[in-house]
């Protein structure tokens, strides 16, 4: 499994303006796991395989919970609106946000 850059995890969480608890809940892991990811360099690997199955609906639900349009959400993450649309349709997964 590819290794995760601690900076990528931290940047994503902060770009979404989420606490460690909120981010962990979104990913379906315990808060302590997010803490370990952010505190470690690249020692820990992300074990999200089961969560990939519903990533599209989770991303869309998160965006709607934040009351953001695809365009606003994309701007917050520094990607194109079409990229968010692809994530939400399940056509693509945002690996680059997590994997270095």
ZAFI-666980 format. One record per residue (C-alpha): residue number from 1; residue in three letters; x, y, z. Coordinates in Angstrom, 1 decimal. Example, Ala and Ser with C-alpha at 12.3 -4.5 7.8 and 13.67 -1.06 7.14 Angstrom:
ZAFI-666980
[1,'Ala',[12.3,-4.5,7.8]],
[2,'Ser',[13.7,-1.1,7.1]],
END
This chain:
ZAFI-666980
[1,'Unk',[0.0,0.0,0.0]],
[2,'Unk',[1.4,3.5,-0.8]],
[3,'Unk',[2.7,5.5,2.1]],
[4,'Unk',[1.0,8.7,3.2]],
[5,'Unk',[2.7,12.0,3.7]],
[6,'Unk',[1.8,13.4,7.1]],
[7,'Unk',[1.8,16.8,5.5]],
[8,'Unk',[-0.8,15.7,2.9]],
[9,'Unk',[-3.1,14.4,5.7]],
[10,'Unk',[-2.7,17.6,7.7]],
[11,'Unk',[-3.2,19.9,4.7]],
[12,'Unk',[-6.4,18.0,3.6]],
[13,'Unk',[-7.9,18.2,7.1]],
[14,'Unk',[-7.1,21.9,7.5]],
[15,'Unk',[-8.3,22.7,3.9]],
[16,'Unk',[-11.6,21.2,4.9]],
[17,'Unk',[-11.5,23.1,8.2]],
[18,'Unk',[-12.2,20.0,10.2]],
[19,'Unk',[-11.0,19.0,13.6]],
[20,'Unk',[-9.2,15.7,14.0]],
[21,'Unk',[-12.3,14.2,15.4]],
[22,'Unk',[-14.5,15.3,12.5]],
[23,'Unk',[-11.9,14.1,10.0]],
[24,'Unk',[-11.6,10.8,11.7]],
[25,'Unk',[-15.4,10.4,11.7]],
[26,'Unk',[-15.5,11.3,8.0]],
[27,'Unk',[-12.9,8.6,7.2]],
[28,'Unk',[-14.4,6.0,9.5]],
[29,'Unk',[-11.4,5.7,11.8]],
[30,'Unk',[-10.8,6.7,15.4]],
[31,'Unk',[-9.4,10.2,16.2]],
[32,'Unk',[-6.3,8.6,17.7]],
[33,'Unk',[-5.5,7.2,14.2]],
[34,'Unk',[-5.6,10.7,12.7]],
[35,'Unk',[-3.4,11.9,15.5]],
[36,'Unk',[-0.8,9.1,14.8]],
[37,'Unk',[-0.9,9.9,11.1]],
[38,'Unk',[-0.3,13.6,11.7]],
[39,'Unk',[2.4,13.1,14.4]],
[40,'Unk',[4.3,10.4,12.5]],
[41,'Unk',[6.5,11.1,9.5]],
[42,'Unk',[5.6,8.3,7.0]],
[43,'Unk',[5.8,5.4,9.5]],
[44,'Unk',[2.1,4.6,9.4]],
[45,'Unk',[0.1,3.5,6.4]],
[46,'Unk',[-3.4,4.4,5.7]],
[47,'Unk',[-5.7,1.4,5.9]],
[48,'Unk',[-8.7,2.7,4.1]],
[49,'Unk',[-9.6,-0.1,1.7]],
[50,'Unk',[-13.1,-0.6,3.1]],
[51,'Unk',[-13.8,3.1,3.1]],
[52,'Unk',[-13.0,3.5,-0.6]],
[53,'Unk',[-16.2,1.8,-1.4]],
[54,'Unk',[-18.3,4.7,-0.4]],
[55,'Unk',[-15.8,7.5,-0.9]],
[56,'Unk',[-18.0,9.2,-3.6]],
[57,'Unk',[-21.1,9.5,-1.3]],
[58,'Unk',[-18.9,10.5,1.7]],
[59,'Unk',[-17.3,13.3,-0.3]],
[60,'Unk',[-20.6,14.6,-1.6]],
[61,'Unk',[-22.1,14.4,1.9]],
[62,'Unk',[-19.2,16.2,3.4]],
[63,'Unk',[-19.5,19.0,0.8]],
[64,'Unk',[-23.2,19.3,1.4]],
[65,'Unk',[-22.8,19.3,5.2]],
[66,'Unk',[-20.3,22.2,4.7]],
[67,'Unk',[-23.1,23.9,2.6]],
[68,'Unk',[-20.7,24.4,-0.3]],
[69,'Unk',[-21.1,24.2,-4.0]],
[70,'Unk',[-18.8,22.0,-6.0]],
[71,'Unk',[-17.0,25.1,-7.2]],
[72,'Unk',[-16.5,26.4,-3.6]],
[73,'Unk',[-15.4,23.0,-2.4]],
[74,'Unk',[-13.0,22.7,-5.3]],
[75,'Unk',[-11.5,26.1,-4.6]],
[76,'Unk',[-11.0,25.2,-0.9]],
[77,'Unk',[-9.1,22.1,-2.0]],
[78,'Unk',[-7.3,23.9,-4.9]],
[79,'Unk',[-8.7,21.6,-7.6]],
[80,'Unk',[-11.1,22.1,-10.5]],
[81,'Unk',[-14.8,21.9,-10.1]],
[82,'Unk',[-14.8,19.0,-12.6]],
[83,'Unk',[-12.5,17.1,-10.3]],
[84,'Unk',[-15.0,17.3,-7.5]],
[85,'Unk',[-17.7,16.2,-9.8]],
[86,'Unk',[-15.7,13.1,-10.8]],
[87,'Unk',[-15.0,12.3,-7.2]],
[88,'Unk',[-18.7,12.5,-6.4]],
[89,'Unk',[-19.7,10.4,-9.3]],
[90,'Unk',[-17.2,7.7,-8.4]],
[91,'Unk',[-15.3,8.1,-11.6]],
[92,'Unk',[-12.2,9.2,-9.8]],
[93,'Unk',[-10.8,8.9,-6.2]],
[94,'Unk',[-8.8,11.8,-4.7]],
[95,'Unk',[-5.6,9.7,-4.2]],
[96,'Unk',[-3.3,12.7,-4.8]],
[97,'Unk',[-4.7,14.4,-1.7]],
[98,'Unk',[-3.7,11.5,0.5]],
[99,'Unk',[-0.8,9.9,-1.2]],
[100,'Unk',[2.6,11.5,-1.9]],
END
